[in-house]
Amino acid sequence: MKAVVAHAYGPPEEFTVQEVPVPRPGPGQIQVRIAAASLNPTDIRLPGGEYRAAVDLPFPHIPGNDFAGDGERGRSRRHRLPGG
């Protein structure tokens, strides 16, 4: 899959778009096929180093938690998702 990746603290101009392995869901998680994604201001500031004193960010880091998509598979009990 393609992802925006920060390899060290720095401005967003230093982020790269690259192929990364598709993550596998862990216990109690589901995998979502992403249809749309976005970055919010905190997603830019975190790898930019603004919160470095409060958050120890491991690198490489894939920013972003805002997305829409369809649940595909889970690693535990089945749950009915809203809208699906």
Contact map, one row per residue, 1 for C-alpha under 8 A:
111000000000000000111100000000000000000000000000000000000000000000000000000000000000
111100000000000011110000000000000000000000000000000000000000000000000000000000000000
111110000000000011110000000000000000000000000000000000000000010000000000000000000000
011111000000001111000000000000000000000000000000000000000000011000000000000000000000
001111100000001111000000000000000000000000000000000000000001111000000000000000000000
000111111101011100000000000000000000000000000010000000000011111000000000000000000000
000011111000001000000000000000000000000000000000000000000011100000000000000000000000
000001111100000000000000000000000000000000000010000000000011000000000000000000000000
000001111110000000000000000000000000000000000011100000000000000000000000000000000000
000001011111010000000000000000000000000000000011100000000000000000000000000000000000
000000001111111000000000000000000000000000010011000000000000000000000000000000000000
000001000111111000000000000000000000000000010001000000000000000000000000000000000000
000000000011111000000000000000000000000000000000000000000000000000000000000000000000
000001000111111100000000000000000000000000000000000000000000000000000000000000000000
000111100011111110000000000000000000000000000000000000000000000000000000000000000000
000111000000011111000000000000000000000000000000000000000000000000000000000000000000
011110000000001111100000000000000000000000000000000000000000000000000000000000000000
011110000000000111110000000000000000000000000000000000000000000000000000000000000000
111000000000000011111000000000000000000000000000000000000000000000000000000000000000
111000000000000001111100000000000000000000000000000000000000000000000000000000000000
100000000000000000111110000000000000000000000000000000000000000000000000000000000000
100000000000000000011111000000000000000000000000000000000000000000000000000000000000
000000000000000000001111100000000000000000000000000000000000000000000000000000000000
000000000000000000000111110000100000000000000000000000000000000000000000000000000000
000000000000000000000011111111100000000000000000000000000000000000000000111000000000
000000000000000000000001111111000000000000000000000000000000000000000000011000000000
000000000000000000000000111110000000000000000000000000000000000000000000011100000000
000000000000000000000000111111000000000000000000000000000000000000000000011110000000
000000000000000000000000111111100000000000000000000000000000000000000000011100000000
000000000000000000000000110111110000000000000000000000000000000000000011111000000000
000000000000000000000001100011111000000000000000000000000000000000000011110000000000
000000000000000000000000000001111100000000000000000000000000000000001111100000000000
000000000000000000000000000000111110000000000000000000000000000000001111000000000000
000000000000000000000000000000011111100000000000000000000000000000111100000000000000
000000000000000000000000000000001111100000000000000000000000000000111100000000000000
000000000000000000000000000000000111110000000000000000000000000000111000000000000000
000000000000000000000000000000000111111000000000000000000000000111110000000000000000
000000000000000000000000000000000001111100000000000000000000000111100000000000000000
000000000000000000000000000000000000111111110000000000000000001111000000000000000000
000000000000000000000000000000000000011111110000000000000000000101000000000000000000
000000000000000000000000000000000000001111111000000000000000000000000000000000000000
000000000000000000000000000000000000001111111100000000000000000000000000000000000000
000000000000000000000000000000000000001111111110000000000000001100000000000000000000
000000000011000000000000000000000000001111111111000000000000001000000000000000000000
000000000000000000000000000000000000000011111111111000000000000000000000000000000000
000000000000000000000000000000000000000001111111111100001000000000000000000000000000
000001011110000000000000000000000000000000111111110000001000101000000000000000000000
000000001111000000000000000000000000000000011111110000000000000000000000000000000000
000000001100000000000000000000000000000000001111111100000000000000000000000000000000
000000000000000000000000000000000000000000001111111100000000000000000000000000000000
000000000000000000000000000000000000000000001100111111100000000000000000000000000000
000000000000000000000000000000000000000000000100111111111000000000000000000000000000
000000000000000000000000000000000000000000000000001111110000000000000000000000000000
000000000000000000000000000000000000000000000000001111110000000000000000000000000000
000000000000000000000000000000000000000000000000001111111000000000000000000000000000
000000000000000000000000000000000000000000000000000111111100000000000000000000000000
000000000000000000000000000000000000000000000110000100111110100000000000000000000000
000000000000000000000000000000000000000000000000000000011111100000000000000000000000
000001110000000000000000000000000000000000000000000000001111100000000000000000000000
000011110000000000000000000000000000000000000000000000000111110000000000000000000000
000011100000000000000000000000000000000000000010000000001111111000000000000000000000
001111000000000000000000000000000000000000000000000000000001111100000000000000000000
000111000000000000000000000000000000001000110010000000000000111110000000000000000000
000000000000000000000000000000000000111100100000000000000000011111000000000000000000
000000000000000000000000000000000000111000000000000000000000001111100000000000000000
000000000000000000000000000000000000111100000000000000000000000111110000000000000000
000000000000000000000000000000000111110000000000000000000000000011111000000000000000
000000000000000000000000000000000111100000000000000000000000000001111100000000000000
000000000000000000000000000000011111000000000000000000000000000000111110000000000000
000000000000000000000000000000011110000000000000000000000000000000011111000000000000
000000000000000000000000000001111000000000000000000000000000000000001111100000001000
000000000000000000000000000001111000000000000000000000000000000000000111110000000000
000000000000000000000000100001110000000000000000000000000000000000000011111000000000
000000000000000000000000111111100000000000000000000000000000000000000001111111000000
000000000000000000000000111111000000000000000000000000000000000000000000111110000000
000000000000000000000000001110000000000000000000000000000000000000000000011111000000
000000000000000000000000000100000000000000000000000000000000000000000000011111100000
000000000000000000000000000000000000000000000000000000000000000000000000010111110000
000000000000000000000000000000000000000000000000000000000000000000000000000011111000
000000000000000000000000000000000000000000000000000000000000000000000000000001111101
000000000000000000000000000000000000000000000000000000000000000000000010000000111111
000000000000000000000000000000000000000000000000000000000000000000000000000000011111
000000000000000000000000000000000000000000000000000000000000000000000000000000001111
000000000000000000000000000000000000000000000000000000000000000000000000000000011111
